[in-house]
Amino acid sequence: MTQPLGSVMLDLEGPSLKRAERELLQHPEVGGVILFARNIEDAQQVQALCASLRRLRPDLLLAIDQEGGRVQRLRTGVTRLPSMRRLSGGYDEDPQAALQRCQDAGWLLGMEMAACGLDLTFAPVLDVDDGISSVIGDRSFSRDPQAVALLGGAFINGLHEAGMVAVGKHFPGHGGVAADSHYELPVDQRSLEALRAHDLVPFAELASQLDGIMPAHVVYPAFDERPAGFSPSWLGFLREDLGFKGAIFSDDLSMAGAAVAGDAGSRALAALNAGCDMVLVCNDREAAQAAVTACVGRGSKRHAKLRYGRARPSLETLPALSRWRRVHARLEALADTPSTT
Protein backbone atom coordinates (compact mmCIF):
# COMPACT_ATOMS: atom_id res chain seq x y z
CA MET A 1 0.00 0.00 0.00
CA THR A 2 1.26 3.49 -0.86
CA GLN A 3 2.37 5.42 2.22
CA PRO A 4 1.90 9.19 2.59
CA LEU A 5 4.87 11.26 1.46
CA GLY A 6 5.96 14.59 2.94
CA SER A 7 4.38 17.65 1.38
CA VAL A 8 7.44 19.91 0.82
CA MET A 9 9.68 19.81 -2.24
CA LEU A 10 12.87 21.84 -1.88
CA ASP A 11 16.11 22.46 -3.74
CA LEU A 12 19.84 22.03 -3.11
CA GLU A 13 22.69 24.50 -2.95
CA GLY A 14 25.12 22.86 -5.37
CA PRO A 15 26.01 19.75 -7.38
CA SER A 16 26.51 17.51 -4.35
CA LEU A 17 24.81 17.05 -0.99
CA LYS A 18 26.02 19.09 1.97
CA ARG A 19 25.83 17.89 5.56
CA ALA A 20 23.12 20.40 6.50
CA GLU A 21 21.08 19.30 3.49
CA ARG A 22 21.38 15.66 4.52
CA GLU A 23 19.95 16.59 7.90
CA LEU A 24 17.13 18.65 6.39
CA LEU A 25 16.16 15.91 3.96
CA GLN A 26 15.70 13.46 6.82
CA HIS A 27 12.62 15.37 7.99
CA PRO A 28 9.51 13.35 7.08
CA GLU A 29 7.80 16.57 5.96
CA VAL A 30 10.25 16.73 3.03
CA GLY A 31 8.84 14.66 0.20
CA GLY A 32 10.89 15.75 -2.79
CA VAL A 33 13.87 17.53 -4.29
CA ILE A 34 13.93 19.64 -7.45
CA LEU A 35 17.18 20.21 -9.34
CA PHE A 36 18.20 23.52 -10.91
CA ALA A 37 21.09 24.45 -13.19
CA ARG A 38 23.38 25.13 -10.21
CA ASN A 39 22.97 21.48 -9.18
CA ILE A 40 24.00 20.16 -12.58
CA GLU A 41 27.28 19.53 -14.37
CA ASP A 42 26.27 16.80 -16.80
CA ALA A 43 24.01 13.75 -17.04
CA GLN A 44 26.44 11.41 -15.28
CA GLN A 45 26.79 13.79 -12.33
CA VAL A 46 22.99 14.11 -12.07
CA GLN A 47 22.74 10.33 -12.04
CA ALA A 48 25.27 10.19 -9.18
CA LEU A 49 23.48 12.97 -7.27
CA CYS A 50 20.13 11.19 -7.62
CA ALA A 51 21.74 7.96 -6.43
CA SER A 52 23.09 9.71 -3.34
CA LEU A 53 19.64 11.17 -2.63
CA ARG A 54 18.04 7.73 -2.92
CA ARG A 55 20.59 6.22 -0.55
CA LEU A 56 19.63 8.88 1.97
CA ARG A 57 15.84 8.74 1.38
CA PRO A 58 14.63 6.09 -1.10
CA ASP A 59 11.09 7.50 -0.99
CA LEU A 60 11.97 11.04 -2.12
CA LEU A 61 10.37 12.30 -5.33
CA LEU A 62 13.16 13.65 -7.57
CA ALA A 63 12.19 16.32 -10.08
CA ILE A 64 13.54 18.81 -12.61
CA ASP A 65 12.23 21.55 -14.91
CA GLN A 66 13.25 20.13 -18.27
CA GLU A 67 10.82 21.38 -20.90
CA GLY A 68 13.15 22.21 -23.78
CA GLY A 69 14.03 25.53 -25.36
CA ARG A 70 14.59 28.21 -22.72
CA VAL A 71 13.77 25.87 -19.84
CA GLN A 72 16.30 23.05 -19.91
CA ARG A 73 18.31 22.74 -16.71
CA LEU A 74 20.32 19.71 -17.84
CA ARG A 75 22.11 20.38 -21.13
CA THR A 76 25.25 18.23 -21.20
CA GLY A 77 25.00 14.52 -21.86
CA VAL A 78 21.36 14.60 -22.99
CA THR A 79 19.49 15.80 -26.08
CA ARG A 80 19.15 19.54 -26.63
CA LEU A 81 15.40 19.89 -26.92
CA PRO A 82 13.65 22.55 -28.99
CA SER A 83 10.91 24.63 -27.41
CA MET A 84 7.32 23.41 -27.48
CA ARG A 85 6.60 26.00 -30.18
CA ARG A 86 9.38 24.61 -32.36
CA LEU A 87 8.09 21.07 -31.82
CA SER A 88 4.66 22.08 -33.01
CA GLY A 89 5.96 23.87 -36.14
CA GLY A 90 4.07 22.95 -39.30
CA TYR A 91 1.04 21.71 -37.39
CA ASP A 92 -1.39 23.48 -39.71
CA GLU A 93 0.18 21.94 -42.83
CA ASP A 94 0.87 18.44 -41.47
CA PRO A 95 -0.77 17.86 -38.09
CA GLN A 96 0.15 14.19 -37.94
CA ALA A 97 3.86 14.92 -38.35
CA ALA A 98 3.75 17.55 -35.59
CA LEU A 99 1.84 15.23 -33.26
CA GLN A 100 4.34 12.42 -33.83
CA ARG A 101 7.23 14.82 -33.23
CA CYS A 102 5.69 15.88 -29.91
CA GLN A 103 5.10 12.28 -28.86
CA ASP A 104 8.65 11.33 -29.78
CA ALA A 105 9.99 14.32 -27.83
CA GLY A 106 8.00 13.33 -24.75
CA TRP A 107 9.27 9.76 -25.03
CA LEU A 108 12.91 10.81 -25.43
CA LEU A 109 12.67 13.31 -22.56
CA GLY A 110 11.12 10.68 -20.32
CA MET A 111 13.74 8.08 -21.18
CA GLU A 112 16.64 10.47 -20.61
CA MET A 113 15.34 11.86 -17.32
CA ALA A 114 14.59 8.34 -16.06
CA ALA A 115 18.12 7.25 -17.00
CA CYS A 116 19.46 10.16 -14.93
CA GLY A 117 17.54 8.86 -11.91
CA LEU A 118 14.71 11.42 -11.92
CA ASP A 119 11.04 10.66 -11.28
CA LEU A 120 9.47 13.55 -13.12
CA THR A 121 9.99 16.70 -15.09
CA PHE A 122 7.49 19.51 -14.72
CA ALA A 123 6.17 19.30 -18.28
CA PRO A 124 4.33 19.90 -20.52
CA VAL A 125 3.39 23.57 -20.50
CA LEU A 126 -0.31 23.70 -21.39
CA ASP A 127 -0.69 27.47 -21.37
CA VAL A 128 -2.18 28.99 -24.51
CA ASP A 129 0.12 31.68 -25.90
CA ASP A 130 -1.85 34.84 -26.62
CA GLY A 131 1.25 36.84 -27.54
CA ILE A 132 0.94 38.69 -24.22
CA SER A 133 3.10 36.77 -21.73
CA SER A 134 6.84 36.82 -22.36
CA VAL A 135 7.40 34.27 -19.58
CA ILE A 136 5.24 31.79 -21.53
CA GLY A 137 5.83 32.67 -25.19
CA ASP A 138 7.43 29.81 -27.09
CA ARG A 139 7.11 27.51 -24.08
CA SER A 140 3.53 27.09 -25.30
CA PHE A 141 2.67 24.73 -28.14
CA SER A 142 0.33 27.18 -29.86
CA ARG A 143 -2.03 30.15 -29.75
CA ASP A 144 -4.88 27.76 -30.57
CA PRO A 145 -6.34 26.07 -27.44
CA GLN A 146 -7.40 22.96 -29.33
CA ALA A 147 -3.95 22.60 -30.87
CA VAL A 148 -2.37 22.92 -27.40
CA ALA A 149 -4.65 20.13 -26.17
CA LEU A 150 -3.80 17.81 -29.09
CA LEU A 151 -0.07 18.52 -29.14
CA GLY A 152 0.16 18.43 -25.34
CA GLY A 153 -1.73 15.14 -25.36
CA ALA A 154 0.80 13.67 -27.79
CA PHE A 155 3.68 14.85 -25.58
CA ILE A 156 1.99 13.26 -22.55
CA ASN A 157 1.58 10.00 -24.47
CA GLY A 158 5.32 10.03 -25.16
CA LEU A 159 6.18 10.59 -21.51
CA HIS A 160 3.90 7.72 -20.55
CA GLU A 161 5.49 5.47 -23.17
CA ALA A 162 8.79 6.05 -21.36
CA GLY A 163 7.22 5.30 -17.96
CA MET A 164 7.45 8.97 -16.91
CA VAL A 165 4.57 10.92 -15.38
CA ALA A 166 3.26 14.16 -16.90
CA VAL A 167 2.70 17.36 -14.92
CA GLY A 168 0.78 20.06 -16.81
CA LYS A 169 1.19 23.73 -16.01
CA HIS A 170 0.09 26.48 -15.26
CA PHE A 171 -3.61 25.91 -14.45
CA PRO A 172 -5.95 27.56 -15.38
CA GLY A 173 -3.62 29.40 -17.79
CA HIS A 174 -0.82 31.98 -17.54
CA GLY A 175 -0.83 33.06 -21.20
CA GLY A 176 -3.34 35.90 -20.90
CA VAL A 177 -1.33 38.23 -18.62
CA ALA A 178 1.81 40.24 -19.31
CA ALA A 179 3.11 40.24 -15.73
CA ASP A 180 5.62 37.55 -14.74
CA SER A 181 4.59 35.83 -11.50
CA HIS A 182 8.27 35.35 -10.60
CA TYR A 183 8.42 39.10 -9.94
CA GLU A 184 4.85 40.29 -9.32
CA LEU A 185 1.30 39.01 -8.93
CA PRO A 186 -0.49 38.97 -12.30
CA VAL A 187 -4.23 39.64 -12.46
CA ASP A 188 -6.33 38.24 -15.31
CA GLN A 189 -9.65 40.05 -15.52
CA ARG A 190 -11.40 37.67 -17.91
CA SER A 191 -14.61 35.89 -16.98
CA LEU A 192 -14.83 32.19 -16.20
CA GLU A 193 -16.75 31.76 -19.44
CA ALA A 194 -13.89 33.32 -21.41
CA LEU A 195 -11.35 31.13 -19.63
CA ARG A 196 -13.47 28.02 -20.24
CA ALA A 197 -13.56 28.76 -23.96
CA HIS A 198 -9.82 29.41 -24.21
CA ASP A 199 -7.15 28.79 -21.54
CA LEU A 200 -8.99 25.98 -19.77
CA VAL A 201 -9.47 23.90 -22.92
CA PRO A 202 -6.16 21.97 -22.69
CA PHE A 203 -6.59 21.27 -18.97
CA ALA A 204 -10.21 20.17 -19.42
CA GLU A 205 -9.37 17.83 -22.29
CA LEU A 206 -6.22 16.38 -20.71
CA ALA A 207 -7.25 16.16 -17.04
CA SER A 208 -7.76 12.41 -17.25
CA GLN A 209 -4.31 11.87 -18.83
CA LEU A 210 -2.26 14.08 -16.53
CA ASP A 211 -0.59 12.67 -13.42
CA GLY A 212 0.04 16.08 -11.92
CA ILE A 213 -0.96 19.71 -12.41
CA MET A 214 0.75 22.92 -11.27
CA PRO A 215 -1.53 25.95 -10.73
CA ALA A 216 -0.47 29.48 -11.60
CA HIS A 217 0.37 32.30 -9.21
CA VAL A 218 -2.23 34.39 -11.05
CA VAL A 219 -5.44 35.99 -9.73
CA TYR A 220 -8.65 35.64 -11.76
CA PRO A 221 -10.93 37.98 -9.76
CA ALA A 222 -14.06 37.12 -11.74
CA PHE A 223 -13.87 33.69 -10.08
CA ASP A 224 -11.76 34.16 -6.90
CA GLU A 225 -9.67 36.96 -5.45
CA ARG A 226 -6.94 34.50 -4.43
CA PRO A 227 -4.19 33.24 -6.78
CA ALA A 228 -5.17 29.90 -8.29
CA GLY A 229 -2.65 27.92 -6.24
CA PHE A 230 -4.12 29.28 -2.99
CA SER A 231 -7.73 29.02 -4.11
CA PRO A 232 -9.99 26.20 -2.84
CA SER A 233 -12.44 27.37 -5.51
CA TRP A 234 -10.00 26.88 -8.40
CA LEU A 235 -8.56 23.63 -7.07
CA GLY A 236 -12.06 22.40 -6.29
CA PHE A 237 -13.05 23.27 -9.85
CA LEU A 238 -10.07 21.24 -11.07
CA ARG A 239 -11.12 18.23 -9.01
CA GLU A 240 -14.90 18.41 -9.36
CA ASP A 241 -15.63 20.06 -12.70
CA LEU A 242 -12.64 18.71 -14.63
CA GLY A 243 -12.45 15.40 -12.75
CA PHE A 244 -8.70 15.60 -12.13
CA LYS A 245 -7.55 12.82 -9.78
CA GLY A 246 -3.77 13.29 -9.82
CA ALA A 247 -1.39 15.30 -7.64
CA ILE A 248 -1.44 19.10 -7.43
CA PHE A 249 1.96 20.80 -7.05
CA SER A 250 2.19 24.45 -6.07
CA ASP A 251 4.41 26.64 -8.17
CA ASP A 252 7.47 27.90 -6.29
CA LEU A 253 6.23 29.60 -3.13
CA SER A 254 9.32 31.85 -3.07
CA MET A 255 8.06 33.64 -6.19
CA ALA A 256 6.71 37.18 -5.76
CA GLY A 257 3.32 36.02 -7.01
CA ALA A 258 2.93 33.94 -3.84
CA ALA A 259 3.71 36.76 -1.39
CA VAL A 260 0.03 37.58 -0.93
CA ALA A 261 -0.29 34.49 1.31
CA GLY A 262 2.19 35.75 3.93
CA ASP A 263 5.45 34.28 5.18
CA ALA A 264 6.88 30.97 4.00
CA GLY A 265 5.06 28.82 6.52
CA SER A 266 1.77 30.61 5.86
CA ARG A 267 2.20 30.22 2.11
CA ALA A 268 2.81 26.50 2.45
CA LEU A 269 -0.21 25.96 4.67
CA ALA A 270 -2.42 28.14 2.48
CA ALA A 271 -1.51 26.10 -0.60
CA LEU A 272 -2.08 22.78 1.18
CA ASN A 273 -5.36 23.97 2.70
CA ALA A 274 -6.51 25.08 -0.75
CA GLY A 275 -5.96 21.57 -2.11
CA CYS A 276 -2.32 21.26 -3.16
CA ASP A 277 -0.67 17.94 -2.36
CA MET A 278 2.93 19.15 -2.49
CA VAL A 279 4.41 22.64 -2.19
CA LEU A 280 7.65 23.79 -3.84
CA VAL A 281 9.91 26.16 -1.89
CA CYS A 282 13.01 27.01 -3.91
CA ASN A 283 15.98 29.39 -3.86
CA ASP A 284 15.45 30.32 -0.20
CA ARG A 285 16.73 27.86 2.41
CA GLU A 286 15.27 29.76 5.35
CA ALA A 287 11.85 29.71 3.67
CA ALA A 288 12.16 26.00 2.97
CA GLN A 289 12.96 25.27 6.59
CA ALA A 290 10.00 27.37 7.71
CA ALA A 291 7.72 25.45 5.35
CA VAL A 292 9.01 22.12 6.66
CA THR A 293 8.26 23.25 10.22
CA ALA A 294 4.77 24.44 9.25
CA CYS A 295 3.83 21.27 7.36
CA VAL A 296 4.25 18.67 10.09
CA GLY A 297 1.83 15.81 9.48
CA ARG A 298 0.69 17.09 6.10
CA GLY A 299 1.74 14.19 3.87
CA SER A 300 -0.23 12.92 0.86
CA LYS A 301 -0.54 9.64 -1.01
CA ARG A 302 -1.26 11.26 -4.38
CA HIS A 303 2.25 12.45 -5.14
CA ALA A 304 3.79 9.38 -3.47
CA LYS A 305 2.44 7.38 -6.43
CA LEU A 306 4.46 9.39 -8.96
CA ARG A 307 7.85 7.76 -8.45
CA TYR A 308 9.22 6.21 -11.63
CA GLY A 309 7.74 2.75 -11.56
CA ARG A 310 9.65 0.63 -14.08
CA ALA A 311 13.20 -0.53 -14.72
CA ARG A 312 15.24 2.54 -15.55
CA PRO A 313 17.03 2.76 -18.89
CA SER A 314 20.79 3.31 -18.84
CA LEU A 315 22.41 6.47 -20.14
CA GLU A 316 25.06 4.34 -21.78
CA THR A 317 22.61 2.07 -23.60
CA LEU A 318 20.12 4.69 -24.84
CA PRO A 319 22.13 5.22 -28.07
CA ALA A 320 21.65 1.52 -28.84
CA LEU A 321 17.92 2.17 -29.31
CA SER A 322 17.12 2.97 -32.94
CA ARG A 323 14.21 5.21 -31.90
CA TRP A 324 16.45 7.21 -29.57
CA ARG A 325 19.05 7.71 -32.32
CA ARG A 326 16.40 8.83 -34.82
CA VAL A 327 14.56 11.17 -32.44
CA HIS A 328 17.77 12.55 -30.92
CA ALA A 329 19.08 13.53 -34.37
CA ARG A 330 15.81 15.17 -35.41
CA LEU A 331 15.37 17.14 -32.21
CA GLU A 332 18.97 18.32 -32.08
CA ALA A 333 18.67 19.49 -35.70
CA LEU A 334 15.43 21.29 -34.87
CA ALA A 335 17.00 22.92 -31.83
CA ASP A 336 19.86 24.16 -34.02
CA THR A 337 17.62 25.55 -36.79
CA PRO A 338 17.24 29.35 -36.58
CA SER A 339 13.70 30.35 -35.63
CA THR A 340 11.56 32.22 -38.13
CA THR A 341 9.13 33.50 -35.50
C-alpha positions as CSV (number, residue, x, y, z in Angstrom):
1,M,0.0,0.0,0.0
2,T,1.3,3.5,-0.9
3,Q,2.4,5.4,2.2
4,P,1.9,9.2,2.6
5,L,4.9,11.3,1.5
6,G,6.0,14.6,2.9
7,S,4.4,17.7,1.4
8,V,7.4,19.9,0.8
9,M,9.7,19.8,-2.2
10,L,12.9,21.8,-1.9
11,D,16.1,22.5,-3.7
12,L,19.8,22.0,-3.1
13,E,22.7,24.5,-2.9
14,G,25.1,22.9,-5.4
15,P,26.0,19.7,-7.4
16,S,26.5,17.5,-4.3
17,L,24.8,17.0,-1.0
18,K,26.0,19.1,2.0
19,R,25.8,17.9,5.6
20,A,23.1,20.4,6.5
21,E,21.1,19.3,3.5
22,R,21.4,15.7,4.5
23,E,20.0,16.6,7.9
24,L,17.1,18.7,6.4
25,L,16.2,15.9,4.0
26,Q,15.7,13.5,6.8
27,H,12.6,15.4,8.0
28,P,9.5,13.3,7.1
29,E,7.8,16.6,6.0
30,V,10.3,16.7,3.0
31,G,8.8,14.7,0.2
32,G,10.9,15.8,-2.8
33,V,13.9,17.5,-4.3
34,I,13.9,19.6,-7.5
35,L,17.2,20.2,-9.3
36,F,18.2,23.5,-10.9
37,A,21.1,24.5,-13.2
38,R,23.4,25.1,-10.2
39,N,23.0,21.5,-9.2
40,I,24.0,20.2,-12.6
41,E,27.3,19.5,-14.4
42,D,26.3,16.8,-16.8
43,A,24.0,13.7,-17.0
44,Q,26.4,11.4,-15.3
45,Q,26.8,13.8,-12.3
46,V,23.0,14.1,-12.1
47,Q,22.7,10.3,-12.0
48,A,25.3,10.2,-9.2
49,L,23.5,13.0,-7.3
50,C,20.1,11.2,-7.6
51,A,21.7,8.0,-6.4
52,S,23.1,9.7,-3.3
53,L,19.6,11.2,-2.6
54,R,18.0,7.7,-2.9
55,R,20.6,6.2,-0.6
56,L,19.6,8.9,2.0
57,R,15.8,8.7,1.4
58,P,14.6,6.1,-1.1
59,D,11.1,7.5,-1.0
60,L,12.0,11.0,-2.1
61,L,10.4,12.3,-5.3
62,L,13.2,13.7,-7.6
63,A,12.2,16.3,-10.1
64,I,13.5,18.8,-12.6
65,D,12.2,21.5,-14.9
66,Q,13.3,20.1,-18.3
67,E,10.8,21.4,-20.9
68,G,13.2,22.2,-23.8
69,G,14.0,25.5,-25.4
70,R,14.6,28.2,-22.7
71,V,13.8,25.9,-19.8
72,Q,16.3,23.1,-19.9
73,R,18.3,22.7,-16.7
74,L,20.3,19.7,-17.8
75,R,22.1,20.4,-21.1
76,T,25.2,18.2,-21.2
77,G,25.0,14.5,-21.9
78,V,21.4,14.6,-23.0
79,T,19.5,15.8,-26.1
80,R,19.2,19.5,-26.6
81,L,15.4,19.9,-26.9
82,P,13.7,22.5,-29.0
83,S,10.9,24.6,-27.4
84,M,7.3,23.4,-27.5
85,R,6.6,26.0,-30.2
86,R,9.4,24.6,-32.4
87,L,8.1,21.1,-31.8
88,S,4.7,22.1,-33.0
89,G,6.0,23.9,-36.1
90,G,4.1,22.9,-39.3
91,Y,1.0,21.7,-37.4
92,D,-1.4,23.5,-39.7
93,E,0.2,21.9,-42.8
94,D,0.9,18.4,-41.5
95,P,-0.8,17.9,-38.1
96,Q,0.2,14.2,-37.9
97,A,3.9,14.9,-38.4
98,A,3.8,17.5,-35.6
99,L,1.8,15.2,-33.3
100,Q,4.3,12.4,-33.8
101,R,7.2,14.8,-33.2
102,C,5.7,15.9,-29.9
103,Q,5.1,12.3,-28.9
104,D,8.6,11.3,-29.8
105,A,10.0,14.3,-27.8
106,G,8.0,13.3,-24.7
107,W,9.3,9.8,-25.0
108,L,12.9,10.8,-25.4
109,L,12.7,13.3,-22.6
110,G,11.1,10.7,-20.3
111,M,13.7,8.1,-21.2
112,E,16.6,10.5,-20.6
113,M,15.3,11.9,-17.3
114,A,14.6,8.3,-16.1
115,A,18.1,7.3,-17.0
116,C,19.5,10.2,-14.9
117,G,17.5,8.9,-11.9
118,L,14.7,11.4,-11.9
119,D,11.0,10.7,-11.3
120,L,9.5,13.6,-13.1
121,T,10.0,16.7,-15.1
122,F,7.5,19.5,-14.7
123,A,6.2,19.3,-18.3
124,P,4.3,19.9,-20.5
125,V,3.4,23.6,-20.5
126,L,-0.3,23.7,-21.4
127,D,-0.7,27.5,-21.4
128,V,-2.2,29.0,-24.5
129,D,0.1,31.7,-25.9
130,D,-1.8,34.8,-26.6
131,G,1.2,36.8,-27.5
132,I,0.9,38.7,-24.2
133,S,3.1,36.8,-21.7
134,S,6.8,36.8,-22.4
135,V,7.4,34.3,-19.6
136,I,5.2,31.8,-21.5
137,G,5.8,32.7,-25.2
138,D,7.4,29.8,-27.1
139,R,7.1,27.5,-24.1
140,S,3.5,27.1,-25.3
141,F,2.7,24.7,-28.1
142,S,0.3,27.2,-29.9
143,R,-2.0,30.1,-29.7
144,D,-4.9,27.8,-30.6
145,P,-6.3,26.1,-27.4
146,Q,-7.4,23.0,-29.3
147,A,-3.9,22.6,-30.9
148,V,-2.4,22.9,-27.4
149,A,-4.6,20.1,-26.2
150,L,-3.8,17.8,-29.1
151,L,-0.1,18.5,-29.1
152,G,0.2,18.4,-25.3
153,G,-1.7,15.1,-25.4
154,A,0.8,13.7,-27.8
155,F,3.7,14.8,-25.6
156,I,2.0,13.3,-22.5
157,N,1.6,10.0,-24.5
158,G,5.3,10.0,-25.2
159,L,6.2,10.6,-21.5
160,H,3.9,7.7,-20.6
161,E,5.5,5.5,-23.2
162,A,8.8,6.1,-21.4
163,G,7.2,5.3,-18.0
164,M,7.5,9.0,-16.9
165,V,4.6,10.9,-15.4
166,A,3.3,14.2,-16.9
167,V,2.7,17.4,-14.9
168,G,0.8,20.1,-16.8
169,K,1.2,23.7,-16.0
170,H,0.1,26.5,-15.3
171,F,-3.6,25.9,-14.4
172,P,-6.0,27.6,-15.4
173,G,-3.6,29.4,-17.8
174,H,-0.8,32.0,-17.5
175,G,-0.8,33.1,-21.2
176,G,-3.3,35.9,-20.9
177,V,-1.3,38.2,-18.6
178,A,1.8,40.2,-19.3
179,A,3.1,40.2,-15.7
180,D,5.6,37.6,-14.7
181,S,4.6,35.8,-11.5
182,H,8.3,35.3,-10.6
183,Y,8.4,39.1,-9.9
184,E,4.8,40.3,-9.3
185,L,1.3,39.0,-8.9
186,P,-0.5,39.0,-12.3
187,V,-4.2,39.6,-12.5
188,D,-6.3,38.2,-15.3
189,Q,-9.6,40.1,-15.5
190,R,-11.4,37.7,-17.9
191,S,-14.6,35.9,-17.0
192,L,-14.8,32.2,-16.2
193,E,-16.8,31.8,-19.4
194,A,-13.9,33.3,-21.4
195,L,-11.4,31.1,-19.6
196,R,-13.5,28.0,-20.2
197,A,-13.6,28.8,-24.0
198,H,-9.8,29.4,-24.2
199,D,-7.2,28.8,-21.5
200,L,-9.0,26.0,-19.8
201,V,-9.5,23.9,-22.9
202,P,-6.2,22.0,-22.7
203,F,-6.6,21.3,-19.0
204,A,-10.2,20.2,-19.4
205,E,-9.4,17.8,-22.3
206,L,-6.2,16.4,-20.7
207,A,-7.2,16.2,-17.0
208,S,-7.8,12.4,-17.2
209,Q,-4.3,11.9,-18.8
210,L,-2.3,14.1,-16.5
211,D,-0.6,12.7,-13.4
212,G,0.0,16.1,-11.9
213,I,-1.0,19.7,-12.4
214,M,0.7,22.9,-11.3
215,P,-1.5,26.0,-10.7
216,A,-0.5,29.5,-11.6
217,H,0.4,32.3,-9.2
218,V,-2.2,34.4,-11.0
219,V,-5.4,36.0,-9.7
220,Y,-8.6,35.6,-11.8
221,P,-10.9,38.0,-9.8
222,A,-14.1,37.1,-11.7
223,F,-13.9,33.7,-10.1
224,D,-11.8,34.2,-6.9
225,E,-9.7,37.0,-5.4
226,R,-6.9,34.5,-4.4
227,P,-4.2,33.2,-6.8
228,A,-5.2,29.9,-8.3
229,G,-2.6,27.9,-6.2
230,F,-4.1,29.3,-3.0
231,S,-7.7,29.0,-4.1
232,P,-10.0,26.2,-2.8
233,S,-12.4,27.4,-5.5
234,W,-10.0,26.9,-8.4
235,L,-8.6,23.6,-7.1
236,G,-12.1,22.4,-6.3
237,F,-13.0,23.3,-9.9
238,L,-10.1,21.2,-11.1
239,R,-11.1,18.2,-9.0
240,E,-14.9,18.4,-9.4
241,D,-15.6,20.1,-12.7
242,L,-12.6,18.7,-14.6
243,G,-12.4,15.4,-12.8
244,F,-8.7,15.6,-12.1
245,K,-7.5,12.8,-9.8
246,G,-3.8,13.3,-9.8
247,A,-1.4,15.3,-7.6
248,I,-1.4,19.1,-7.4
249,F,2.0,20.8,-7.0
250,S,2.2,24.4,-6.1
251,D,4.4,26.6,-8.2
252,D,7.5,27.9,-6.3
253,L,6.2,29.6,-3.1
254,S,9.3,31.8,-3.1
255,M,8.1,33.6,-6.2
256,A,6.7,37.2,-5.8
257,G,3.3,36.0,-7.0
258,A,2.9,33.9,-3.8
259,A,3.7,36.8,-1.4
260,V,0.0,37.6,-0.9
261,A,-0.3,34.5,1.3
262,G,2.2,35.8,3.9
263,D,5.4,34.3,5.2
264,A,6.9,31.0,4.0
265,G,5.1,28.8,6.5
266,S,1.8,30.6,5.9
267,R,2.2,30.2,2.1
268,A,2.8,26.5,2.4
269,L,-0.2,26.0,4.7
270,A,-2.4,28.1,2.5
271,A,-1.5,26.1,-0.6
272,L,-2.1,22.8,1.2
273,N,-5.4,24.0,2.7
274,A,-6.5,25.1,-0.8
275,G,-6.0,21.6,-2.1
276,C,-2.3,21.3,-3.2
277,D,-0.7,17.9,-2.4
278,M,2.9,19.1,-2.5
279,V,4.4,22.6,-2.2
280,L,7.7,23.8,-3.8
281,V,9.9,26.2,-1.9
282,C,13.0,27.0,-3.9
283,N,16.0,29.4,-3.9
284,D,15.5,30.3,-0.2
285,R,16.7,27.9,2.4
286,E,15.3,29.8,5.4
287,A,11.8,29.7,3.7
288,A,12.2,26.0,3.0
289,Q,13.0,25.3,6.6
290,A,10.0,27.4,7.7
291,A,7.7,25.4,5.3
292,V,9.0,22.1,6.7
293,T,8.3,23.3,10.2
294,A,4.8,24.4,9.2
295,C,3.8,21.3,7.4
296,V,4.3,18.7,10.1
297,G,1.8,15.8,9.5
298,R,0.7,17.1,6.1
299,G,1.7,14.2,3.9
300,S,-0.2,12.9,0.9
301,K,-0.5,9.6,-1.0
302,R,-1.3,11.3,-4.4
303,H,2.2,12.4,-5.1
304,A,3.8,9.4,-3.5
305,K,2.4,7.4,-6.4
306,L,4.5,9.4,-9.0
307,R,7.9,7.8,-8.4
308,Y,9.2,6.2,-11.6
309,G,7.7,2.7,-11.6
310,R,9.7,0.6,-14.1
311,A,13.2,-0.5,-14.7
312,R,15.2,2.5,-15.6
313,P,17.0,2.8,-18.9
314,S,20.8,3.3,-18.8
315,L,22.4,6.5,-20.1
316,E,25.1,4.3,-21.8
317,T,22.6,2.1,-23.6
318,L,20.1,4.7,-24.8
319,P,22.1,5.2,-28.1
320,A,21.7,1.5,-28.8
321,L,17.9,2.2,-29.3
322,S,17.1,3.0,-32.9
323,R,14.2,5.2,-31.9
324,W,16.4,7.2,-29.6
325,R,19.0,7.7,-32.3
326,R,16.4,8.8,-34.8
327,V,14.6,11.2,-32.4
328,H,17.8,12.5,-30.9
329,A,19.1,13.5,-34.4
330,R,15.8,15.2,-35.4
331,L,15.4,17.1,-32.2
332,E,19.0,18.3,-32.1
333,A,18.7,19.5,-35.7
334,L,15.4,21.3,-34.9
335,A,17.0,22.9,-31.8
336,D,19.9,24.2,-34.0
337,T,17.6,25.5,-36.8
338,P,17.2,29.3,-36.6
339,S,13.7,30.3,-35.6
340,T,11.6,32.2,-38.1
341,T,9.1,33.5,-35.5
